[in-house]
């Protein structure tokens, strides 16, 4: 495991594929000044300021952090890391976490425009009562394993999720599954139906006015499976596709190799969106329940021609 001064790097206790990266107080203190240079509005309106934040973080590690994160998230054997402050203090507020998440994202790639929020990132609450049109905010419903970006035209190579805050929460654990650990991957991947084009739509809250078509499974340049799937958004064209989706959904949720982990506030999960699926367990009912999350998703940087 690569060493970086003032960072604690280790394998996750529940999966050797997930790498924990804990940021020491020394680094966090050094970030406060460059982070204070820009307010959130500047980050939203001027994209180049996001790169400035990213460089300020990477410079503190002699550019070792960006190399490590890219190595992890692009590697099929890992593909996921959880990064965040080793200790949470009053200085680690929501604005700081937005900036830290932005810096990390811009060391990996270019975020997509998030149509739901109208920005390069989305912030949203999960609360006791909800009238939304997707599972995203349904506190007491299991959010089944899925990938992001299934219904948009933009390339979605990776996903970043930050837990900004939570109060009066019991349950709601994060669930993840790597394709190579999924017991039924070969069976479903080799089924020709999974290579057919499926229609993918989205509810009104996503602010996407079009539908796209693509298969659920594809193959990378090393003949390994990739998946693009979420249970709520495919529109099966016939009985064959409908039954395939049911089989796929059941076999994912029944997997005994899911990683189920409780993330503390301040935790930032970054995962490869092609071979990691993610979801969330239901919360225990509480009228005062509140959780705020941040999401950024995008494409890896690609070399200029």
C-alpha positions in Angstrom: 0.0 0.0 0.0 1.4 3.4 -1.0 2.3 5.7 1.9 1.4 9.4 2.0 2.5 11.6 4.9 -0.4 12.6 7.1 -2.8 10.1 5.5 -3.8 6.8 7.0 -4.3 4.2 4.2 -5.7 0.7 4.8 -8.0 -2.0 3.4 -11.6 -1.7 4.5 -12.5 -4.1 7.2 -15.2 -5.8 5.1 -13.6 -5.8 1.7 -10.0 -5.8 0.4 -11.4 -4.2 -2.7 -12.3 -1.0 -0.8 -9.4 1.3 0.4 -9.8 3.5 3.4 -8.0 6.9 3.3 -8.2 9.0 6.4 -6.9 12.6 6.3 -5.0 13.8 9.3 -5.8 17.0 11.1 -2.5 18.6 9.8 -3.7 18.4 6.2 -7.2 19.6 7.1 -5.7 22.7 8.8 -3.6 23.4 5.8 -6.7 23.2 3.5 -8.7 25.8 5.4 -6.9 28.8 3.9 -7.1 27.8 0.2 -10.6 26.5 0.7 -11.7 29.9 2.2 -10.5 31.6 -0.9 -13.6 30.5 -2.8 -17.2 30.5 -1.6 -19.7 27.9 -2.9 -21.2 30.3 -5.4 -17.8 30.9 -7.0 -17.3 27.1 -7.4 -20.8 26.8 -9.0 -20.3 29.7 -11.4 -16.6 29.4 -12.3 -15.5 25.9 -13.1 -11.7 26.7 -13.1 -11.9 27.5 -9.4 -12.7 23.8 -8.8 -9.4 22.8 -10.4 -7.6 25.3 -8.1 -9.1 23.6 -5.1 -8.1 20.2 -6.4 -4.5 21.4 -6.9 -4.3 22.8 -3.4 -5.2 19.4 -2.0 -2.9 17.5 -4.3 0.1 19.8 -3.7 0.0 19.0 0.0 0.8 15.4 -0.9 3.4 16.2 -3.6 0.8 14.9 -6.1 0.7 11.4 -4.5 -2.9 11.6 -3.6 -4.2 12.0 -7.1 -2.0 9.2 -8.4 -3.3 6.9 -5.6 -7.0 7.7 -6.0 -6.8 7.2 -9.8 -4.9 4.0 -9.4 -7.5 2.6 -7.0 -10.7 3.7 -8.9 -9.5 2.6 -12.3 -8.2 -0.8 -11.0 -10.6 -3.7 -11.6 -9.3 -5.4 -8.4 -10.3 -2.5 -6.2 -12.3 0.3 -7.9 -13.5 2.0 -4.7 -12.1 4.1 -1.8 -13.6 5.8 1.2 -11.9 9.1 2.1 -12.5 11.6 4.8 -11.3 13.4 7.8 -9.7 11.2 10.5 -11.4 13.5 13.1 -14.5 15.6 12.7 -14.3 19.1 14.3 -16.4 22.2 14.1 -14.3 23.4 11.2 -15.4 20.4 9.1 -18.8 21.9 8.2 -21.0 21.4 5.2 -19.2 24.0 3.1 -15.9 22.5 3.8 -17.2 19.0 2.8 -18.6 20.4 -0.4 -15.2 21.9 -1.2 -13.3 18.7 -0.2 -15.6 16.6 -2.3 -15.1 19.0 -5.2 -11.3 18.8 -4.9 -11.3 15.0 -4.8 -13.7 14.8 -7.8 -11.5 17.2 -9.9 -8.4 15.1 -9.3 -10.2 12.1 -10.9 -12.1 13.6 -13.8 -14.7 16.1 -15.1 -18.1 16.0 -13.3 -21.2 15.8 -15.4 -23.9 18.5 -15.1 -26.4 17.1 -12.6 -29.8 18.0 -14.2 -31.7 17.3 -11.0 -29.8 20.1 -9.1 -28.8 22.2 -12.1 -25.1 22.1 -10.9 -22.0 20.0 -11.1 -23.1 18.4 -7.9 -26.4 17.6 -6.1 -27.3 17.9 -2.4 -30.4 16.3 -1.1 -32.0 15.3 2.2 -33.6 12.0 3.3 -36.3 12.7 5.9 -39.2 11.0 7.6 -41.8 12.3 5.2 -41.3 12.3 1.5 -43.3 13.1 -1.6 -40.6 12.6 -4.2 -40.9 10.4 -7.3 -37.9 8.2 -6.9 -36.3 5.9 -4.3 -33.5 8.4 -3.7 -35.4 10.0 -0.8 -37.5 7.1 0.4 -36.2 6.6 3.9 -38.0 3.4 4.8 -37.7 1.7 1.5 -34.6 -0.4 0.5 -32.7 1.3 -2.3 -31.7 -1.7 -4.4 -28.2 -2.1 -5.9 -27.7 0.0 -9.0 -25.3 2.1 -11.0 -25.6 5.8 -11.8 -26.1 7.6 -15.1 -28.2 4.9 -16.7 -30.7 7.4 -18.2 -28.3 10.2 -19.3 -26.2 10.7 -22.5 -23.1 11.7 -20.6 -20.3 9.2 -19.8 -20.5 8.2 -16.2 -17.2 6.5 -15.3 -17.3 7.2 -11.6 -19.5 8.2 -8.7 -18.7 10.2 -5.6 -21.1 10.3 -2.6 -20.5 12.3 0.6 -22.4 12.0 3.8 -22.6 15.6 5.0 -24.8 15.1 8.1 -27.2 12.8 9.8 -29.4 13.0 12.8 -31.6 10.6 14.6 -30.6 7.8 12.3 -30.7 4.1 12.8 -30.2 1.8 9.8 -29.6 3.2 6.4 -26.3 1.4 5.9 -24.6 1.6 2.6 -24.6 -1.5 0.5 -22.1 -2.2 -2.3 -21.3 -5.1 -4.6 -18.4 -5.7 -7.0 -19.4 -7.5 -10.2 -16.5 -10.0 -9.8 -17.9 -11.0 -6.3 -21.5 -11.5 -7.5 -22.4 -15.1 -7.6 -24.7 -14.8 -10.6 -22.7 -12.6 -12.8 -21.6 -15.2 -15.4 -25.2 -16.4 -15.7 -26.8 -13.0 -16.3 -23.8 -11.6 -18.2 -24.0 -14.4 -20.7 -27.7 -14.2 -21.2 -28.3 -12.6 -24.7 -31.2 -10.5 -23.3 -28.8 -8.5 -21.2 -27.0 -7.4 -24.4 -30.2 -6.2 -26.0 -31.0 -2.5 -26.0 -33.3 -1.4 -23.2 -35.2 1.9 -23.1 -34.2 4.0 -20.1 -36.3 6.9 -18.8 -36.5 8.9 -15.6 -39.1 10.6 -13.3 -39.8 14.3 -13.6 -37.6 15.2 -10.7 -34.5 14.2 -12.7 -35.2 17.0 -15.2 -34.2 14.9 -18.2 -36.5 15.4 -21.1 -35.3 12.4 -23.2 -35.0 8.6 -23.1 -32.0 6.6 -24.2 -31.3 3.0 -25.2 -28.5 0.8 -24.2 -27.9 -2.7 -23.0 -27.5 -3.7 -19.3 -24.2 -5.5 -19.9 -21.2 -4.6 -22.0 -17.6 -5.8 -22.1 -14.3 -3.9 -21.3 -11.1 -4.1 -23.3 -10.0 -7.1 -21.2 -13.2 -9.0 -21.8 -14.6 -8.3 -18.3 -18.2 -7.4 -17.7 -19.5 -3.9 -17.2 -23.0 -3.1 -16.0 -25.3 -0.1 -16.4 -28.5 -0.8 -14.4 -31.0 0.7 -12.0 -34.3 -1.0 -11.1 -36.7 2.0 -11.4 -35.8 3.4 -14.8 -35.8 0.6 -17.5 -38.9 0.3 -19.7 -39.0 -3.3 -20.9 -40.2 -3.7 -24.5 -41.6 -7.2 -24.0 -42.1 -10.2 -21.7 -38.5 -11.4 -22.3 -36.9 -8.2 -21.1 -39.3 -7.8 -18.2 -38.6 -11.3 -16.8 -34.8 -10.8 -17.3 -35.0 -7.6 -15.2 -36.8 -9.4 -12.5 -34.2 -12.2 -12.4 -31.4 -9.6 -12.4 -33.0 -7.6 -9.6 -33.6 -10.7 -7.4 -30.1 -12.2 -7.9 -28.4 -8.9 -7.0 -30.5 -8.4 -3.9 -30.0 -12.0 -2.8 -26.2 -11.9 -3.2 -24.4 -13.0 0.0 -21.3 -11.0 -1.1 -22.7 -7.5 -0.6 -20.6 -5.2 1.4 -22.8 -3.6 4.1 -21.1 -0.7 5.9 -22.0 2.2 8.2 -20.5 5.4 7.0 -19.8 8.2 9.4 -20.6 11.9 8.5 -17.7 13.4 6.5 -17.1 10.1 4.7 -16.7 10.4 0.9 -17.1 7.2 -1.2 -15.7 7.1 -4.7 -16.4 4.1 -6.9 -16.0 2.9 -10.4 -19.5 3.0 -12.0 -18.9 0.1 -14.4 -18.2 -2.8 -11.9 -19.4 -1.5 -8.5 -23.1 -1.3 -7.7 -24.4 0.6 -4.7 -27.6 0.9 -2.6 -28.9 1.6 0.9 -30.7 -0.3 3.5 -33.9 1.1 4.9 -33.9 3.3 8.0 -35.7 2.6 11.2 -38.7 4.9 11.4 -38.2 8.1 13.3 -40.1 11.3 12.7 -36.9 13.4 13.4 -34.8 11.4 11.0 -32.6 13.6 8.8 -29.6 12.8 6.5 -28.0 15.1 3.9 -26.0 13.7 1.1 -23.9 15.1 -1.8 -23.4 13.5 -5.1 -21.0 14.1 -8.0 -20.6 11.8 -11.0 -18.5 12.1 -14.1 -16.0 11.0 -16.6 -12.3 10.2 -16.2 -9.8 12.7 -17.6 -8.8 11.5 -21.0 -5.5 12.4 -22.7 -5.7 15.1 -25.3 -4.9 14.1 -28.8 
